[in-house]
Amino acid sequence: MVTSQQMLNTTEIILIKHTCCGMLSFSNADAVANISKNLGPAEEAAIQEAFRSDFLPFGDLEGTLKEEVQWLKESPLVNKGTKASGWIYQLEDGRVRWVV
């Protein structure tokens, strides 16, 4: 996003999330435990270092979308005046719904 704005003069950001997203289905603790189980306990430190124990799961699709669009609007990394909107792609019926 920052590269796109600085190198390509992007003036609008459209953030799209989707229903039935796997990121809604686990916590950070679940991710660390599962990855550690799959890769082995010796790799747990590398997992912690690489992801800082935050795999960015979320429990509220619309709420998270609103927070992320707000972040885009307030971030000093995003050019002032950039249009930012948030949408949800509904896998159930193929529709795209505007949220913010």
Phi and psi in degrees as GROMACS dihedral restraints (atoms count N, CA, C in turn):
[ dihedral_restraints ]
;  ai    aj    ak    al  type     phi  dphi    fc
    3     4     5     6     1   -63.1    20    10
    4     5     6     7     1   -43.6    20    10
    6     7     8     9     1   -61.1    20    10
    7     8     9    10     1   -43.1    20    10
    9    10    11    12     1   -60.7    20    10
   10    11    12    13     1   -42.4    20    10
   12    13    14    15     1   -69.3    20    10
   13    14    15    16     1   -44.8    20    10
   15    16    17    18     1   -74.8    20    10
   16    17    18    19     1   -32.7    20    10
   18    19    20    21     1   -99.4    20    10
   19    20    21    22     1   -28.1    20    10
   21    22    23    24     1  -119.9    20    10
   22    23    24    25     1     1.9    20    10
   24    25    26    27     1    60.9    20    10
   25    26    27    28     1    37.5    20    10
   27    28    29    30     1   -60.3    20    10
   28    29    30    31     1   134.4    20    10
   30    31    32    33     1  -118.4    20    10
   31    32    33    34     1    -2.4    20    10
   33    34    35    36     1  -142.9    20    10
   34    35    36    37     1   138.7    20    10
   36    37    38    39     1  -122.1    20    10
   37    38    39    40     1   126.4    20    10
   39    40    41    42     1  -115.6    20    10
   40    41    42    43     1   114.9    20    10
   42    43    44    45     1   -99.5    20    10
   43    44    45    46     1   124.6    20    10
   45    46    47    48     1  -122.6    20    10
   46    47    48    49     1   124.8    20    10
   48    49    50    51     1  -112.2    20    10
   49    50    51    52     1   171.3    20    10
   51    52    53    54     1  -136.2    20    10
   52    53    54    55     1   152.4    20    10
   54    55    56    57     1   -67.3    20    10
   55    56    57    58     1   163.0    20    10
   57    58    59    60     1    60.6    20    10
   58    59    60    61     1    26.6    20    10
   60    61    62    63     1   -70.7    20    10
   61    62    63    64     1   133.2    20    10
   63    64    65    66     1   -61.8    20    10
   64    65    66    67     1   -25.2    20    10
   66    67    68    69     1   -67.3    20    10
   67    68    69    70     1   -13.9    20    10
   69    70    71    72     1   -82.5    20    10
   70    71    72    73     1    -9.9    20    10
   72    73    74    75     1  -101.6    20    10
   73    74    75    76     1     1.7    20    10
   75    76    77    78     1  -148.6    20    10
   76    77    78    79     1   164.5    20    10
   78    79    80    81     1  -106.7    20    10
   79    80    81    82     1   171.0    20    10
   81    82    83    84     1   -59.6    20    10
   82    83    84    85     1   -41.1    20    10
   84    85    86    87     1   -61.5    20    10
   85    86    87    88     1   -41.5    20    10
   87    88    89    90     1   -60.4    20    10
   88    89    90    91     1   -44.3    20    10
   90    91    92    93     1   -64.4    20    10
   91    92    93    94     1   -47.1    20    10
   93    94    95    96     1   -60.6    20    10
   94    95    96    97     1   -46.1    20    10
   96    97    98    99     1   -62.2    20    10
   97    98    99   100     1   -44.4    20    10
   99   100   101   102     1   -67.9    20    10
  100   101   102   103     1   -44.7    20    10
  102   103   104   105     1   -66.2    20    10
  103   104   105   106     1   -40.6    20    10
  105   106   107   108     1   -61.9    20    10
  106   107   108   109     1   -42.2    20    10
  108   109   110   111     1   -62.2    20    10
  109   110   111   112     1   -43.4    20    10
  111   112   113   114     1   -73.1    20    10
  112   113   114   115     1   -39.4    20    10
  114   115   116   117     1   -95.1    20    10
  115   116   117   118     1   -20.6    20    10
  117   118   119   120     1   108.1    20    10
  118   119   120   121     1   151.9    20    10
  120   121   122   123     1   -64.2    20    10
  121   122   123   124     1   -27.0    20    10
  123   124   125   126     1   -64.2    20    10
  124   125   126   127     1   -27.4    20    10
  126   127   128   129     1   -86.5    20    10
  127   128   129   130     1    -4.8    20    10
  129   130   131   132     1   -58.8    20    10
  130   131   132   133     1   -38.9    20    10
  132   133   134   135     1   -62.6    20    10
  133   134   135   136     1   -40.1    20    10
  135   136   137   138     1   -66.2    20    10
  136   137   138   139     1   -37.2    20    10
  138   139   140   141     1   -62.9    20    10
  139   140   141   142     1   -47.3    20    10
  141   142   143   144     1   -59.7    20    10
  142   143   144   145     1   -43.5    20    10
  144   145   146   147     1   -67.9    20    10
  145   146   147   148     1   -45.0    20    10
  147   148   149   150     1   -66.3    20    10
  148   149   150   151     1   -40.8    20    10
  150   151   152   153     1  -111.2    20    10
  151   152   153   154     1    -2.5    20    10
  153   154   155   156     1    51.6    20    10
  154   155   156   157     1    33.2    20    10
  156   157   158   159     1    61.0    20    10
  157   158   159   160     1    19.0    20    10
  159   160   161   162     1  -125.3    20    10
  160   161   162   163     1   106.1    20    10
  162   163   164   165     1   -95.4    20    10
  163   164   165   166     1     7.4    20    10
  165   166   167   168     1    60.5    20    10
  166   167   168   169     1    40.4    20    10
  168   169   170   171     1   -72.6    20    10
  169   170   171   172     1   164.5    20    10
  171   172   173   174     1  -148.3    20    10
  172   173   174   175     1   155.4    20    10
  174   175   176   177     1  -108.6    20    10
  175   176   177   178     1   -12.3    20    10
  177   178   179   180     1  -130.2    20    10
  178   179   180   181     1   103.9    20    10
  180   181   182   183     1   -57.9    20    10
  181   182   183   184     1   -55.6    20    10
  183   184   185   186     1   -66.4    20    10
  184   185   186   187     1   -42.7    20    10
  186   187   188   189     1   -61.1    20    10
  187   188   189   190     1   -43.9    20    10
  189   190   191   192     1   -65.6    20    10
  190   191   192   193     1   -40.6    20    10
  192   193   194   195     1   -60.2    20    10
  193   194   195   196     1   -45.9    20    10
  195   196   197   198     1   -61.4    20    10
  196   197   198   199     1   -43.2    20    10
  198   199   200   201     1   -61.9    20    10
  199   200   201   202     1   -42.3    20    10
  201   202   203   204     1   -69.3    20    10
  202   203   204   205     1   -37.9    20    10
  204   205   206   207     1   -66.8    20    10
  205   206   207   208     1   -40.5    20    10
  207   208   209   210     1   -61.1    20    10
  208   209   210   211     1   -42.3    20    10
  210   211   212   213     1   -59.2    20    10
  211   212   213   214     1   -44.0    20    10
  213   214   215   216     1   -59.6    20    10
  214   215   216   217     1   -40.7    20    10
  216   217   218   219     1   -70.5    20    10
  217   218   219   220     1   -26.8    20    10
  219   220   221   222     1  -101.9    20    10
  220   221   222   223     1   -14.8    20    10
  222   223   224   225     1   -68.4    20    10
  223   224   225   226     1   135.4    20    10
  225   226   227   228     1   -70.9    20    10
  226   227   228   229     1   -10.3    20    10
  228   229   230   231     1   -82.6    20    10
  229   230   231   232     1   -13.5    20    10
  231   232   233   234     1  -104.7    20    10
  232   233   234   235     1   131.4    20    10
  234   235   236   237     1   -58.1    20    10
  235   236   237   238     1   137.6    20    10
  237   238   239   240     1   -59.1    20    10
  238   239   240   241     1   142.5    20    10
  240   241   242   243     1    86.8    20    10
  241   242   243   244     1    -2.6    20    10
  243   244   245   246     1   -68.8    20    10
  244   245   246   247     1   130.8    20    10
  246   247   248   249     1   -78.8    20    10
  247   248   249   250     1   133.4    20    10
  249   250   251   252     1  -134.9    20    10
  250   251   252   253     1   132.3    20    10
  252   253   254   255     1  -138.8    20    10
  253   254   255   256     1   159.0    20    10
  255   256   257   258     1  -124.8    20    10
  256   257   258   259     1   136.7    20    10
  258   259   260   261     1  -133.9    20    10
  259   260   261   262     1   155.2    20    10
  261   262   263   264     1  -122.1    20    10
  262   263   264   265     1   124.9    20    10
  264   265   266   267     1   -87.3    20    10
  265   266   267   268     1   119.1    20    10
  267   268   269   270     1   -91.0    20    10
  268   269   270   271     1   103.8    20    10
  270   271   272   273     1   -60.0    20    10
  271   272   273   274     1   -30.2    20    10
  273   274   275   276     1   -62.1    20    10
  274   275   276   277     1   -37.0    20    10
  276   277   278   279     1  -129.1    20    10
  277   278   279   280     1     1.1    20    10
  279   280   281   282     1    78.5    20    10
  280   281   282   283     1     5.8    20    10
  282   283   284   285     1   -86.9    20    10
  283   284   285   286     1   154.8    20    10
  285   286   287   288     1  -113.5    20    10
  286   287   288   289     1   127.4    20    10
  288   289   290   291     1  -117.5    20    10
  289   290   291   292     1   129.8    20    10
  291   292   293   294     1   -73.4    20    10
  292   293   294   295     1   134.3    20    10
  294   295   296   297     1  -113.8    20    10
  295   296   297   298     1   -48.7    20    10
